[in-house]
Amino acid sequence: MTIPNDEAALGRASVPAADAVLAMDGGGAGAPASCALLTPAIRARLRELAPGQVLEVRVSDATAQDDIAAWCRLTGNELLSLASDVTGHTSYYLRKKLS
């Protein structure tokens, strides 16, 4: 499976409906969520979902895209799209793998 690595290819305009949300704003005072905290939290939240359901991962870390894309490639979950808002948060939409 190939994960697009740029915002245009991820389909920013096409935001799927999320079945659950994981908000990771980091350690306070504007600190971003690190990969060491983010990917285990994503894994734990996806365990609660049925195969094929969509998780919205909302983060304030602009560098999270590479971490999330790499994690999806390694685990077989699908990075569907992303959307940024004016507050500096980005939402990543991940579909839980079917098996």
Contact map, one row per residue, 1 for C-alpha under 8 A:
111000000000000000000000000000000000000000000000000000000000000000000000100100000000000000000000000
111100000000000000000000000000000000000000000000000000000000000000000000100000000000000000000000000
111110000000000000000000000000000000000000000000000000000000000000001001100001100000000000000000000
011111101100000000000000000000000000000000000000000000000000000000001000000000000000000000000000000
001111101100000000000000000000000000000000000000000000000000000001001000000000000000000000000000000
000111111100000000000000000000000000000000000000000000000000000000000000000000000000000000000000000
000111111111000000000000000000000000000000000000000000000000000000000000000000001100000000000000000
000001111111000000000000000000000000000000000000000000000000000000000000000000000000000000000000000
000111111111000000000000000000000000000000000000000000000000000000000000000000000000000000000000000
000111111111000000000000000000000000000000000000000000000000000000000000000000111100000000000000000
000000111111111000000000000000000000000000000000000000000000000000000000000000011100000000000000000
000000111111111000000000000000000000000000000000000000000000000000000000000000001110000000000000000
000000000011111000000000000000000000000000000000000000000000000000000000000000000010000000000000000
000000000011111100000000000000000000000000000000000000000000000000000000000000001000000000000000000
000000000011111110000000000000000000000000000000000000000000000000000000000000001110000000001000000
000000000000011111000000000000000000000000000000000001000000000000000000000000011000000000001000000
000000000000001111100000000000000000000000000000000001000000000000000000000000000000000000000000000
000000000000000111111000000000000000000000000000000011110000000000000000000000000000000000001000000
000000000000000011111000000000000000000000000000100011110000000000000000000000000000000000000000000
000000000000000001111100000000000000000000000000100001110000000000000000000000000000000000000000000
000000000000000001111110000000000000000000000000000000111100000000000000000000000000000000000000000
000000000000000000011111000000000000000011001000000000111100000000000000000000000000000000000000000
000000000000000000001111100000000000000000000000000000001110000000000000000000000000000000000000000
000000000000000000000111110000001000010000000000000000001111000000000000000000000000000000000000000
000000000000000000000011111101111000000000000000000000000111100000000000000000000000000000000000000
000000000000000000000001111101111100000000000000000000000011100000000000000000000000000000000000000
000000000000000000000000111111111000000000000000000000000000000000000000000000000000000000000000000
000000000000000000000000111111100000000000000000000000000000000000000000000000000000000000000000000
000000000000000000000000001111100000000000000000000000000000000000000000000000000000000000000000000
000000000000000000000000111111110000000000000000000000000001000000000000000000000000000000000000000
000000000000000000000000111111111000000000000000000000000000100000000000000000000000000000000000000
000000000000000000000000111001111100000000000000000000000011100000000000000000000000000000000000000
000000000000000000000001111000111110110000000000000000000011100000000000000000000000000000000000000
000000000000000000000000010000011111110000000000000000000000000100000000000000000000000000000000000
000000000000000000000000000000001111111000000000000000000000000100100000000000000000000000000000000
000000000000000000000000000000000111111100000000000000000000000000000000000000000000000000000000000
000000000000000000000000000000001111111110000000000000000000000000000000000000000000000000000000000
000000000000000000000001000000001111111111000000000000000000000000000000000000000000000000000000000
000000000000000000000000000000000011111111100000000000000000000000110010000000000000000000000000000
000000000000000000000000000000000001111111110000000000000000000000000000000000000000000000000000000
000000000000000000000100000000000000111111111000000000000000000000000000000000000000000000000000000
000000000000000000000100000000000000011111111100000000001000000000000000000000000000000000000000000
000000000000000000000000000000000000001111111110000000000000000000000000000000000000000000000000000
000000000000000000000000000000000000000111111111000000000000000000000000000000000000000000000000000
000000000000000000000100000000000000000011111111100000100000000000000000000000000000000000000000000
000000000000000000000000000000000000000001111111100000100000000000000000000000000000000000000001000
000000000000000000000000000000000000000000111111110000000000000000000000000000000000000000000000000
000000000000000000000000000000000000000000011111110000000000000000000000000000000000000000000000000
000000000000000000110000000000000000000000001111111010000000000000000000000000000000000000000001000
000000000000000000000000000000000000000000000011111110000000000000000000000000000000000000000001000
000000000000000000000000000000000000000000000000111110000000000000000000000000000000000000000011111
000000000000000000000000000000000000000000000000011111000000000000000000000000000000000000000011110
000000000000000001100000000000000000000000000000111111100000000000000000000000000000000000000011000
000000000000000111110000000000000000000000000000000111110000000000000000000000000000000000001111000
000000000000000001111100000000000000000000001100000011111000000000000000000000000000000000001111000
000000000000000001111100000000000000000000000000000001111100000000000000000000000000000000111100000
000000000000000000001111000000000000000001000000000000111110000000000000000000000000000000111100000
000000000000000000001111100000000000000000000000000000011111000000000000000000000000000011110000000
000000000000000000000011110000011000000000000000000000001111110100000000000000000000000011100000000
000000000000000000000001110001011000000000000000000000000111110000000000000000000000000111000000000
000000000000000000000000110000111000000000000000000000000011111100000000000000000000000011000000000
000000000000000000000000000000000000000000000000000000000011111110000000000000000000000001000000000
000000000000000000000000000000000000000000000000000000000000111111100000000000000000000000000000000
000000000000000000000000000000000110000000000000000000000010111111110000000000000000000000000000000
000000000000000000000000000000000000000000000000000000000000011111111000000000000000000000000000000
000010000000000000000000000000000000000000000000000000000000001111111100000000000000000000000000000
000000000000000000000000000000000010001000000000000000000000001111111110000000000000000000000000000
000000000000000000000000000000000000001000000000000000000000000111111111000000100000000000000000000
001110000000000000000000000000000000000000000000000000000000000011111111100000100000000000000000000
000000000000000000000000000000000000000000000000000000000000000001111111110000000000000000000000000
000000000000000000000000000000000000001000000000000000000000000000111111111000000000000000000000000
001000000000000000000000000000000000000000000000000000000000000000011111111111100000000000000000000
111000000000000000000000000000000000000000000000000000000000000000001111111111000000000000000000000
000000000000000000000000000000000000000000000000000000000000000000000111111100000000000000000000000
000000000000000000000000000000000000000000000000000000000000000000000011111110000000000000000000000
100000000000000000000000000000000000000000000000000000000000000000000001111111000000000000000000100
000000000000000000000000000000000000000000000000000000000000000000000001101111100000000000000111100
001000000000000000000000000000000000000000000000000000000000000000000001100111110000000000000111100
001000000100000000000000000000000000000000000000000000000000000000011001000011111000000000011110000
000000000110000100000000000000000000000000000000000000000000000000000000000001111100000000011110000
000000100111011100000000000000000000000000000000000000000000000000000000000000111110000000011100000
000000100111001000000000000000000000000000000000000000000000000000000000000000011111000001111000000
000000000001101000000000000000000000000000000000000000000000000000000000000000001111100001110000000
000000000000000000000000000000000000000000000000000000000000000000000000000000000111110111100000000
000000000000000000000000000000000000000000000000000000000000000000000000000000000011111111000000000
000000000000000000000000000000000000000000000000000000000000000000000000000000000001111110000000000
000000000000000000000000000000000000000000000000000000000000000000000000000000000000111110000000000
000000000000000000000000000000000000000000000000000000000001000000000000000000000001111111000000000
000000000000000000000000000000000000000000000000000000000111100000000000000000000001111111100000000
000000000000000000000000000000000000000000000000000000000111110000000000000000000111100111110000000
000000000000000000000000000000000000000000000000000000011110000000000000000000000111000011111000000
000000000000000000000000000000000000000000000000000000011100000000000000000000111110000001111100000
000000000000001101000000000000000000000000000000000001111000000000000000000000111100000000111110000
000000000000000000000000000000000000000000000000000001111000000000000000000011111000000000011111000
000000000000000000000000000000000000000000000000001111100000000000000000000011110000000000001111100
000000000000000000000000000000000000000000000100111111100000000000000000000011000000000000000111110
000000000000000000000000000000000000000000000000001100000000000000000000000111000000000000000011111
000000000000000000000000000000000000000000000000001100000000000000000000000000000000000000000001111
000000000000000000000000000000000000000000000000001000000000000000000000000000000000000000000000111
